[in-house]
Amino acid sequence: MSVSCRLRLLLAQLNVERAKSGQLTISLRRIAQESEIAQSVLVSLHTGRSQRVDYATIDRLLPHLPQSFLSGAYRQFV
């Protein structure tokens, strides 16, 4: 089974919600700085060009996405 990354979709949905509530959008650069993940890694995930994803990358990325948002994204796979 292949693994796909939906970071582009998740980030777009998150930013739509943030814009509706008057908050600033979240950029890949901001996530990279806050999570200490290389921006090039996030860009390759965002564009779908990543060959693999390390568990450490996932562990550092998840805290920067709201839990309520993630639970909805998770339900799409179940």
Biopython code that builds the backbone (N, CA, C, O; Angstrom):
import numpy as np
from Bio.PDB.StructureBuilder import StructureBuilder

atoms = [
    (1, "MET", "N", (0.844, -1.168, 0.000)),
    (1, "MET", "CA", (0.000, 0.000, 0.000)),
    (1, "MET", "C", (0.898, 1.243, 0.000)),
    (1, "MET", "O", (1.866, 1.320, 0.757)),
    (2, "SER", "N", (0.570, 2.199, -0.845)),
    (2, "SER", "CA", (1.353, 3.420, -0.898)),
    (2, "SER", "C", (0.815, 4.428, 0.118)),
    (2, "SER", "O", (-0.344, 4.376, 0.530)),
    (3, "VAL", "N", (1.682, 5.325, 0.494)),
    (3, "VAL", "CA", (1.320, 6.371, 1.440)),
    (3, "VAL", "C", (1.313, 7.684, 0.674)),
    (3, "VAL", "O", (2.245, 7.986, -0.071)),
    (4, "SER", "N", (0.258, 8.458, 0.864)),
    (4, "SER", "CA", (0.214, 9.767, 0.214)),
    (4, "SER", "C", (0.172, 10.854, 1.271)),
    (4, "SER", "O", (-0.287, 10.637, 2.393)),
    (5, "CYS", "N", (0.649, 12.005, 0.901)),
    (5, "CYS", "CA", (0.684, 13.134, 1.818)),
    (5, "CYS", "C", (-0.329, 14.170, 1.349)),
    (5, "CYS", "O", (-0.346, 14.564, 0.183)),
    (6, "ARG", "N", (-1.158, 14.595, 2.267)),
    (6, "ARG", "CA", (-2.197, 15.572, 1.941)),
    (6, "ARG", "C", (-1.917, 16.907, 2.624)),
    (6, "ARG", "O", (-2.840, 17.638, 2.985)),
    (7, "LEU", "N", (-0.645, 17.212, 2.796)),
    (7, "LEU", "CA", (-0.273, 18.454, 3.477)),
    (7, "LEU", "C", (-0.827, 19.666, 2.734)),
    (7, "LEU", "O", (-1.298, 20.609, 3.370)),
    (8, "ARG", "N", (-0.781, 19.660, 1.414)),
    (8, "ARG", "CA", (-1.295, 20.796, 0.642)),
    (8, "ARG", "C", (-2.775, 21.032, 0.957)),
    (8, "ARG", "O", (-3.191, 22.164, 1.202)),
    (9, "LEU", "N", (-3.553, 19.967, 0.950)),
    (9, "LEU", "CA", (-4.984, 20.074, 1.220)),
    (9, "LEU", "C", (-5.245, 20.487, 2.668)),
    (9, "LEU", "O", (-6.077, 21.358, 2.923)),
    (10, "LEU", "N", (-4.546, 19.874, 3.608)),
    (10, "LEU", "CA", (-4.725, 20.201, 5.020)),
    (10, "LEU", "C", (-4.379, 21.663, 5.312)),
    (10, "LEU", "O", (-5.096, 22.351, 6.038)),
    (11, "LEU", "N", (-3.272, 22.121, 4.736)),
    (11, "LEU", "CA", (-2.857, 23.492, 4.962)),
    (11, "LEU", "C", (-3.840, 24.478, 4.327)),
    (11, "LEU", "O", (-4.139, 25.522, 4.907)),
    (12, "ALA", "N", (-4.339, 24.146, 3.140)),
    (12, "ALA", "CA", (-5.320, 25.019, 2.480)),
    (12, "ALA", "C", (-6.604, 25.111, 3.305)),
    (12, "ALA", "O", (-7.138, 26.202, 3.504)),
    (13, "GLN", "N", (-7.096, 23.977, 3.782)),
    (13, "GLN", "CA", (-8.312, 23.978, 4.594)),
    (13, "GLN", "C", (-8.105, 24.747, 5.898)),
    (13, "GLN", "O", (-8.973, 25.510, 6.322)),
    (14, "LEU", "N", (-6.969, 24.543, 6.518)),
    (14, "LEU", "CA", (-6.655, 25.253, 7.757)),
    (14, "LEU", "C", (-6.617, 26.758, 7.514)),
    (14, "LEU", "O", (-7.154, 27.530, 8.308)),
    (15, "ASN", "N", (-5.986, 27.175, 6.422)),
    (15, "ASN", "CA", (-5.874, 28.597, 6.144)),
    (15, "ASN", "C", (-7.217, 29.224, 5.775)),
    (15, "ASN", "O", (-7.440, 30.400, 6.064)),
    (16, "VAL", "N", (-8.101, 28.479, 5.153)),
    (16, "VAL", "CA", (-9.448, 28.986, 4.886)),
    (16, "VAL", "C", (-10.166, 29.247, 6.206)),
    (16, "VAL", "O", (-10.791, 30.293, 6.381)),
    (17, "GLU", "N", (-10.076, 28.302, 7.125)),
    (17, "GLU", "CA", (-10.708, 28.475, 8.438)),
    (17, "GLU", "C", (-10.110, 29.661, 9.191)),
    (17, "GLU", "O", (-10.835, 30.435, 9.816)),
    (18, "ARG", "N", (-8.792, 29.800, 9.129)),
    (18, "ARG", "CA", (-8.131, 30.913, 9.812)),
    (18, "ARG", "C", (-8.540, 32.240, 9.187)),
    (18, "ARG", "O", (-8.764, 33.213, 9.906)),
    (19, "ALA", "N", (-8.639, 32.297, 7.873)),
    (19, "ALA", "CA", (-9.030, 33.532, 7.187)),
    (19, "ALA", "C", (-10.466, 33.921, 7.544)),
    (19, "ALA", "O", (-10.769, 35.099, 7.728)),
    (20, "LYS", "N", (-11.344, 32.924, 7.640)),
    (20, "LYS", "CA", (-12.734, 33.202, 8.010)),
    (20, "LYS", "C", (-12.844, 33.806, 9.400)),
    (20, "LYS", "O", (-13.730, 34.620, 9.663)),
    (21, "SER", "N", (-11.939, 33.404, 10.293)),
    (21, "SER", "CA", (-11.990, 33.920, 11.658)),
    (21, "SER", "C", (-11.089, 35.142, 11.849)),
    (21, "SER", "O", (-10.896, 35.602, 12.974)),
    (22, "GLY", "N", (-10.540, 35.667, 10.755)),
    (22, "GLY", "CA", (-9.728, 36.871, 10.828)),
    (22, "GLY", "C", (-8.301, 36.660, 11.288)),
    (22, "GLY", "O", (-7.607, 37.627, 11.599)),
    (23, "GLN", "N", (-7.849, 35.419, 11.338)),
    (23, "GLN", "CA", (-6.478, 35.127, 11.757)),
    (23, "GLN", "C", (-5.552, 35.121, 10.543)),
    (23, "GLN", "O", (-6.001, 34.959, 9.408)),
    (24, "LEU", "N", (-4.274, 35.296, 10.791)),
    (24, "LEU", "CA", (-3.291, 35.210, 9.715)),
    (24, "LEU", "C", (-3.164, 33.772, 9.237)),
    (24, "LEU", "O", (-3.332, 32.831, 10.013)),
    (25, "THR", "N", (-2.867, 33.611, 7.956)),
    (25, "THR", "CA", (-2.670, 32.268, 7.425)),
    (25, "THR", "C", (-1.318, 31.731, 7.867)),
    (25, "THR", "O", (-0.441, 32.485, 8.289)),
    (26, "ILE", "N", (-1.165, 30.431, 7.766)),
    (26, "ILE", "CA", (0.080, 29.765, 8.157)),
    (26, "ILE", "C", (0.822, 29.364, 6.892)),
    (26, "ILE", "O", (0.259, 28.705, 6.018)),
    (27, "SER", "N", (2.067, 29.755, 6.797)),
    (27, "SER", "CA", (2.873, 29.433, 5.620)),
    (27, "SER", "C", (3.789, 28.246, 5.908)),
    (27, "SER", "O", (4.029, 27.892, 7.062)),
    (28, "LEU", "N", (4.289, 27.647, 4.846)),
    (28, "LEU", "CA", (5.263, 26.564, 5.011)),
    (28, "LEU", "C", (6.519, 27.085, 5.706)),
    (28, "LEU", "O", (7.129, 26.381, 6.511)),
    (29, "ARG", "N", (6.896, 28.309, 5.392)),
    (29, "ARG", "CA", (8.082, 28.893, 6.022)),
    (29, "ARG", "C", (7.895, 28.988, 7.534)),
    (29, "ARG", "O", (8.807, 28.669, 8.298)),
    (30, "ARG", "N", (6.720, 29.424, 7.963)),
    (30, "ARG", "CA", (6.444, 29.541, 9.402)),
    (30, "ARG", "C", (6.471, 28.170, 10.064)),
    (30, "ARG", "O", (7.051, 28.012, 11.138)),
    (31, "ILE", "N", (5.851, 27.182, 9.437)),
    (31, "ILE", "CA", (5.859, 25.829, 10.001)),
    (31, "ILE", "C", (7.282, 25.308, 10.082)),
    (31, "ILE", "O", (7.664, 24.686, 11.073)),
    (32, "ALA", "N", (8.070, 25.559, 9.042)),
    (32, "ALA", "CA", (9.465, 25.100, 9.032)),
    (32, "ALA", "C", (10.251, 25.716, 10.184)),
    (32, "ALA", "O", (11.011, 25.030, 10.866)),
    (33, "GLN", "N", (10.061, 27.014, 10.393)),
    (33, "GLN", "CA", (10.785, 27.685, 11.476)),
    (33, "GLN", "C", (10.353, 27.181, 12.845)),
    (33, "GLN", "O", (11.194, 26.927, 13.708)),
    (34, "GLU", "N", (9.058, 27.036, 13.047)),
    (34, "GLU", "CA", (8.550, 26.635, 14.362)),
    (34, "GLU", "C", (8.807, 25.166, 14.670)),
    (34, "GLU", "O", (9.033, 24.805, 15.825)),
    (35, "SER", "N", (8.775, 24.316, 13.646)),
    (35, "SER", "CA", (8.922, 22.878, 13.873)),
    (35, "SER", "C", (10.357, 22.396, 13.724)),
    (35, "SER", "O", (10.680, 21.257, 14.060)),
    (36, "GLU", "N", (11.214, 23.276, 13.216)),
    (36, "GLU", "CA", (12.606, 22.920, 12.938)),
    (36, "GLU", "C", (12.715, 21.805, 11.898)),
    (36, "GLU", "O", (13.644, 20.998, 11.934)),
    (37, "ILE", "N", (11.762, 21.771, 10.977)),
    (37, "ILE", "CA", (11.820, 20.881, 9.821)),
    (37, "ILE", "C", (12.352, 21.724, 8.668)),
    (37, "ILE", "O", (11.925, 22.865, 8.487)),
    (38, "ALA", "N", (13.264, 21.181, 7.901)),
    (38, "ALA", "CA", (13.806, 21.927, 6.767)),
    (38, "ALA", "C", (12.676, 22.325, 5.817)),
    (38, "ALA", "O", (11.791, 21.525, 5.515)),
    (39, "GLN", "N", (12.723, 23.558, 5.360)),
    (39, "GLN", "CA", (11.679, 24.040, 4.468)),
    (39, "GLN", "C", (11.629, 23.203, 3.193)),
    (39, "GLN", "O", (10.551, 22.996, 2.636)),
    (40, "SER", "N", (12.766, 22.726, 2.728)),
    (40, "SER", "CA", (12.794, 21.894, 1.516)),
    (40, "SER", "C", (12.022, 20.590, 1.723)),
    (40, "SER", "O", (11.407, 20.082, 0.786)),
    (41, "VAL", "N", (12.048, 20.047, 2.943)),
    (41, "VAL", "CA", (11.294, 18.832, 3.255)),
    (41, "VAL", "C", (9.802, 19.126, 3.193)),
    (41, "VAL", "O", (9.037, 18.353, 2.617)),
    (42, "LEU", "N", (9.390, 20.234, 3.783)),
    (42, "LEU", "CA", (7.968, 20.602, 3.747)),
    (42, "LEU", "C", (7.498, 20.895, 2.334)),
    (42, "LEU", "O", (6.381, 20.534, 1.964)),
    (43, "VAL", "N", (8.337, 21.543, 1.543)),
    (43, "VAL", "CA", (7.966, 21.836, 0.148)),
    (43, "VAL", "C", (7.789, 20.543, -0.631)),
    (43, "VAL", "O", (6.845, 20.421, -1.412)),
    (44, "SER", "N", (8.676, 19.578, -0.437)),
    (44, "SER", "CA", (8.533, 18.308, -1.168)),
    (44, "SER", "C", (7.286, 17.546, -0.721)),
    (44, "SER", "O", (6.655, 16.872, -1.535)),
    (45, "LEU", "N", (6.924, 17.642, 0.552)),
    (45, "LEU", "CA", (5.675, 17.039, 1.023)),
    (45, "LEU", "C", (4.471, 17.785, 0.454)),
    (45, "LEU", "O", (3.490, 17.170, 0.035)),
    (46, "HIS", "N", (4.552, 19.090, 0.442)),
    (46, "HIS", "CA", (3.460, 19.953, -0.022)),
    (46, "HIS", "C", (3.179, 19.750, -1.515)),
    (46, "HIS", "O", (2.024, 19.783, -1.941)),
    (47, "THR", "N", (4.219, 19.545, -2.293)),
    (47, "THR", "CA", (4.061, 19.390, -3.748)),
    (47, "THR", "C", (3.882, 17.936, -4.178)),
    (47, "THR", "O", (3.637, 17.660, -5.353)),
    (48, "GLY", "N", (4.005, 17.004, -3.228)),
    (48, "GLY", "CA", (3.821, 15.594, -3.564)),
    (48, "GLY", "C", (5.034, 14.942, -4.192)),
    (48, "GLY", "O", (4.919, 13.865, -4.776)),
    (49, "ARG", "N", (6.196, 15.570, -4.085)),
    (49, "ARG", "CA", (7.415, 15.012, -4.675)),
    (49, "ARG", "C", (8.259, 14.216, -3.692)),
    (49, "ARG", "O", (9.331, 13.724, -4.047)),
    (50, "SER", "N", (7.791, 14.088, -2.476)),
    (50, "SER", "CA", (8.554, 13.361, -1.467)),
    (50, "SER", "C", (8.501, 11.859, -1.748)),
    (50, "SER", "O", (7.444, 11.317, -2.070)),
    (51, "GLN", "N", (9.622, 11.211, -1.627)),
    (51, "GLN", "CA", (9.709, 9.770, -1.826)),
    (51, "GLN", "C", (9.343, 8.990, -0.569)),
    (51, "GLN", "O", (8.845, 7.866, -0.642)),
    (52, "ARG", "N", (9.596, 9.602, 0.581)),
    (52, "ARG", "CA", (9.295, 8.960, 1.857)),
    (52, "ARG", "C", (9.146, 10.033, 2.923)),
    (52, "ARG", "O", (9.536, 11.184, 2.725)),
    (53, "VAL", "N", (8.578, 9.640, 4.051)),
    (53, "VAL", "CA", (8.409, 10.559, 5.173)),
    (53, "VAL", "C", (8.943, 9.880, 6.423)),
    (53, "VAL", "O", (8.540, 8.766, 6.757)),
    (54, "ASP", "N", (9.840, 10.552, 7.104)),
    (54, "ASP", "CA", (10.371, 10.017, 8.353)),
    (54, "ASP", "C", (9.357, 10.206, 9.470)),
    (54, "ASP", "O", (8.612, 11.186, 9.484)),
    (55, "TYR", "N", (9.334, 9.271, 10.400)),
    (55, "TYR", "CA", (8.456, 9.399, 11.562)),
    (55, "TYR", "C", (8.806, 10.646, 12.357)),
    (55, "TYR", "O", (7.921, 11.298, 12.910)),
    (56, "ALA", "N", (10.084, 10.982, 12.418)),
    (56, "ALA", "CA", (10.507, 12.175, 13.165)),
    (56, "ALA", "C", (9.913, 13.435, 12.551)),
    (56, "ALA", "O", (9.557, 14.368, 13.270)),
    (57, "THR", "N", (9.805, 13.465, 11.231)),
    (57, "THR", "CA", (9.204, 14.618, 10.556)),
    (57, "THR", "C", (7.735, 14.729, 10.914)),
    (57, "THR", "O", (7.242, 15.822, 11.192)),
    (58, "ILE", "N", (7.040, 13.613, 10.909)),
    (58, "ILE", "CA", (5.620, 13.607, 11.276)),
    (58, "ILE", "C", (5.451, 14.066, 12.718)),
    (58, "ILE", "O", (4.569, 14.870, 13.019)),
    (59, "ASP", "N", (6.300, 13.551, 13.612)),
    (59, "ASP", "CA", (6.226, 13.922, 15.027)),
    (59, "ASP", "C", (6.432, 15.420, 15.235)),
    (59, "ASP", "O", (5.795, 16.015, 16.104)),
    (60, "ARG", "N", (7.308, 16.028, 14.454)),
    (60, "ARG", "CA", (7.563, 17.468, 14.604)),
    (60, "ARG", "C", (6.506, 18.307, 13.906)),
    (60, "ARG", "O", (6.297, 19.463, 14.276)),
    (61, "LEU", "N", (5.829, 17.746, 12.899)),
    (61, "LEU", "CA", (4.828, 18.496, 12.145)),
    (61, "LEU", "C", (3.467, 18.537, 12.841)),
    (61, "LEU", "O", (2.807, 19.576, 12.839)),
    (62, "LEU", "N", (3.046, 17.439, 13.425)),
    (62, "LEU", "CA", (1.700, 17.349, 14.000)),
    (62, "LEU", "C", (1.370, 18.390, 15.066)),
    (62, "LEU", "O", (0.242, 18.884, 15.079)),
    (63, "PRO", "N", (2.282, 18.748, 15.952)),
    (63, "PRO", "CA", (1.923, 19.755, 16.957)),
    (63, "PRO", "C", (1.573, 21.128, 16.367)),
    (63, "PRO", "O", (1.000, 21.966, 17.064)),
    (64, "HIS", "N", (1.903, 21.362, 15.122)),
    (64, "HIS", "CA", (1.656, 22.658, 14.496)),
    (64, "HIS", "C", (0.338, 22.702, 13.738)),
    (64, "HIS", "O", (0.011, 23.706, 13.106)),
    (65, "LEU", "N", (-0.417, 21.608, 13.805)),
    (65, "LEU", "CA", (-1.750, 21.564, 13.202)),
    (65, "LEU", "C", (-2.755, 21.325, 14.321)),
    (65, "LEU", "O", (-2.516, 20.483, 15.186)),
    (66, "PRO", "N", (-3.874, 22.045, 14.325)),
    (66, "PRO", "CA", (-4.859, 21.902, 15.408)),
    (66, "PRO", "C", (-5.403, 20.477, 15.506)),
    (66, "PRO", "O", (-5.660, 19.830, 14.491)),
    (67, "GLN", "N", (-5.574, 20.000, 16.727)),
    (67, "GLN", "CA", (-6.061, 18.643, 16.948)),
    (67, "GLN", "C", (-7.449, 18.425, 16.349)),
    (67, "GLN", "O", (-7.711, 17.369, 15.774)),
    (68, "SER", "N", (-8.330, 19.399, 16.476)),
    (68, "SER", "CA", (-9.677, 19.247, 15.924)),
    (68, "SER", "C", (-9.613, 19.122, 14.408)),
    (68, "SER", "O", (-10.400, 18.394, 13.803)),
    (69, "PHE", "N", (-8.700, 19.815, 13.817)),
    (69, "PHE", "CA", (-8.520, 19.757, 12.365)),
    (69, "PHE", "C", (-7.978, 18.389, 11.951)),
    (69, "PHE", "O", (-8.415, 17.816, 10.953)),
    (70, "LEU", "N", (-7.039, 17.882, 12.715)),
    (70, "LEU", "CA", (-6.429, 16.590, 12.404)),
    (70, "LEU", "C", (-7.411, 15.449, 12.584)),
    (70, "LEU", "O", (-7.382, 14.499, 11.801)),
    (71, "SER", "N", (-8.277, 15.504, 13.581)),
    (71, "SER", "CA", (-9.202, 14.416, 13.794)),
    (71, "SER", "C", (-10.154, 14.311, 12.608)),
    (71, "SER", "O", (-10.521, 13.202, 12.219)),
    (72, "GLY", "N", (-10.558, 15.423, 12.029)),
    (72, "GLY", "CA", (-11.402, 15.398, 10.837)),
    (72, "GLY", "C", (-10.655, 14.819, 9.643)),
    (72, "GLY", "O", (-11.235, 14.075, 8.851)),
    (73, "ALA", "N", (-9.383, 15.151, 9.506)),
    (73, "ALA", "CA", (-8.576, 14.630, 8.403)),
    (73, "ALA", "C", (-8.381, 13.123, 8.573)),
    (73, "ALA", "O", (-8.391, 12.376, 7.595)),
    (74, "TYR", "N", (-8.205, 12.682, 9.824)),
    (74, "TYR", "CA", (-7.993, 11.269, 10.095)),
    (74, "TYR", "C", (-9.236, 10.457, 9.708)),
    (74, "TYR", "O", (-9.123, 9.365, 9.152)),
    (75, "ARG", "N", (-10.399, 10.991, 10.003)),
    (75, "ARG", "CA", (-11.630, 10.257, 9.701)),
    (75, "ARG", "C", (-11.786, 9.974, 8.205)),
    (75, "ARG", "O", (-12.487, 9.033, 7.834)),
    (76, "GLN", "N", (-11.155, 10.758, 7.350)),
    (76, "GLN", "CA", (-11.238, 10.529, 5.922)),
    (76, "GLN", "C", (-10.565, 9.215, 5.526)),
    (76, "GLN", "O", (-10.888, 8.647, 4.483)),
    (77, "PHE", "N", (-9.635, 8.727, 6.348)),
    (77, "PHE", "CA", (-8.895, 7.514, 6.020)),
    (77, "PHE", "C", (-9.484, 6.265, 6.643)),
    (77, "PHE", "O", (-9.129, 5.154, 6.249)),
    (78, "VAL", "N", (-10.367, 6.422, 7.600)),
    (78, "VAL", "CA", (-10.914, 5.278, 8.331)),
    (78, "VAL", "C", (-12.138, 4.746, 7.638)),
    (78, "VAL", "O", (-12.741, 3.780, 8.105)),
]
sb = StructureBuilder()
sb.init_structure("model")
sb.init_model(0)
sb.init_chain("A")
sb.init_seg("    ")
for serial, (resi, resn, name, xyz) in enumerate(atoms, 1):
    if name == "N":
        sb.init_residue(resn, " ", resi, " ")
    sb.init_atom(name, np.array(xyz, "f"), 0.0, 1.0, " ", f" {name:<3s}", serial, name[0])
structure = sb.get_structure()
